Amino acid sequence: MSEHQQAITEDQWHRAVLIWDYHQMQHQMRSVDVAIGLGSHDLGVATHSAELYRAGLFSTLVFTGGNSPTTAKVFPRGEAVHFREHAIDLGVPAEAILLEPDAGNTGQNITLSREVLAAAGITPSTVLLVSKPYMERRSFATARKLWPDVEILCASEPLEFDDYVKSIGDEKLVLDMLVGDLQRVIEYPKLGFAIEQEVPEDMHAAYESLIRDGFTSRLISS
């Protein structure tokens, strides 16, 4: 454990798992018109997008995302560019992939991907969003707000919470990210960025408890 990490208690871990489960939409996978892989620090998005393509769930895949402070070093040419290259290495034909290299947030992921698809003559009625596991609900709520005339399904790499934590290698950072995304699920509808999502009482309690415990590095001013 590095110096900046903090030990996670059993209670904190339990609350984190509760939030982790809430963030995932548990949508049943089926064929869709297009899929959109949302750029991030997590190359697992590209890996899972390739798996779903090879399973025959869609014929067109958009990768979207420029750079952010957390991804610039890992993906210096942009998230979407690196995701595309990884998917091609995993067997997705280059011609099946459209590139959106400019988005800097989830709203732009949606709106700019829609523009890229329109430019290619594609007007989908069903869209599969592939994201980090803890970002499914926020991406769903954002897409339903900004693209209300399409049916939105969500998917992410099928990892248990402890396996995801191991893949990141920093327990506190993962809990910070879970808390930050839940804050956005709660707050973004008030700002017009997303549709409202029901947040159960036990979820609010877990969220507020983790904030009190200092898992706050990914919070926004609200």
MOJOGI-V282603 format. One record per pair of residues at least 6 apart in sequence whose C-alpha atoms are under 7 Angstrom apart, sorted by the first residue. I is the first residue (numbers start at 1). J is the second residue. D is the distance in whole Angstrom. If there is no record, write none. Layout:
BEGIN
i: {I;I}
j: {J;J}
d: {D;D}
END
This chain:
BEGIN
i: {5;5;6;12;15;16;17;19;19;20;20;23;23;23;23;24;24;24;24;25;25;25;27;27;30;31;31;32;32;32;32;32;33;33;33;33;33;34;34;34;34;34;34;34;34;35;35;35;35;35;35;35;36;36;36;36;36;36;37;37;37;37;37;37;37;37;37;38;38;38;38;38;38;39;39;39;39;39;40;40;41;41;42;43;44;45;45;45;45;45;46;46;46;47;48;48;49;50;50;50;53;59;60;60;61;61;61;62;62;62;62;63;63;63;63;63;63;64;64;64;64;64;64;64;65;65;65;65;65;65;65;65;65;66;66;66;66;66;66;66;67;67;67;68;75;78;80;80;80;81;88;100;100;100;103;103;106;107;110;117;125;125;126;126;126;127;127;127;127;128;128;128;129;129;129;130;130;130;131;131;132;133;133;134;135;136;136;138;138;140;140;141;141;142;142;142;144;145;145;145;165;165;172;175;176;176;176;176;177;179;180;180;183;185;188;189;189}
j: {170;172;172;210;206;175;161;178;203;134;178;134;135;136;137;133;134;136;137;136;137;154;153;154;57;57;58;57;58;126;127;128;58;124;125;126;127;58;59;60;61;124;126;127;128;58;60;61;62;127;128;129;61;62;63;128;129;130;45;46;49;62;63;64;129;130;131;63;64;65;109;130;131;63;64;65;79;80;71;79;70;71;132;83;157;130;131;132;156;157;83;86;87;87;156;157;130;87;90;92;59;96;96;97;96;97;98;97;98;99;113;80;83;84;98;99;100;80;99;100;101;103;109;113;78;79;80;100;101;102;103;104;109;78;79;80;101;102;103;104;78;79;104;104;82;101;99;100;101;101;94;112;113;116;109;112;139;142;143;123;150;151;150;151;152;150;151;152;153;152;153;154;153;154;155;154;155;156;155;156;156;156;157;178;181;154;155;181;185;152;154;194;195;193;194;195;195;193;194;195;171;174;215;215;215;216;217;218;218;207;218;219;219;197;194;195;196}
d: {7;6;6;7;5;6;7;7;6;6;7;5;6;6;5;6;6;5;6;6;6;7;6;6;6;4;6;6;6;5;6;7;6;6;7;5;6;6;7;5;6;7;7;5;6;7;6;5;6;6;4;6;6;5;6;6;5;6;6;7;7;6;5;6;6;5;6;6;5;7;7;6;5;7;5;5;5;6;7;6;7;5;7;7;6;6;6;6;7;7;5;7;6;6;7;5;6;5;6;6;7;6;5;6;6;5;6;6;5;6;7;5;7;6;6;5;6;5;6;4;6;6;6;7;7;5;5;6;5;6;5;6;6;5;5;6;5;5;5;6;5;6;7;7;6;7;7;7;6;7;6;7;6;7;5;7;7;6;6;7;5;6;6;5;6;7;6;5;6;6;5;6;6;5;6;6;5;5;7;5;6;5;6;6;7;6;7;7;6;7;7;5;5;6;4;7;6;7;5;5;6;6;7;6;5;6;6;6;6;6;5;5;7;7;6;5;5}
END
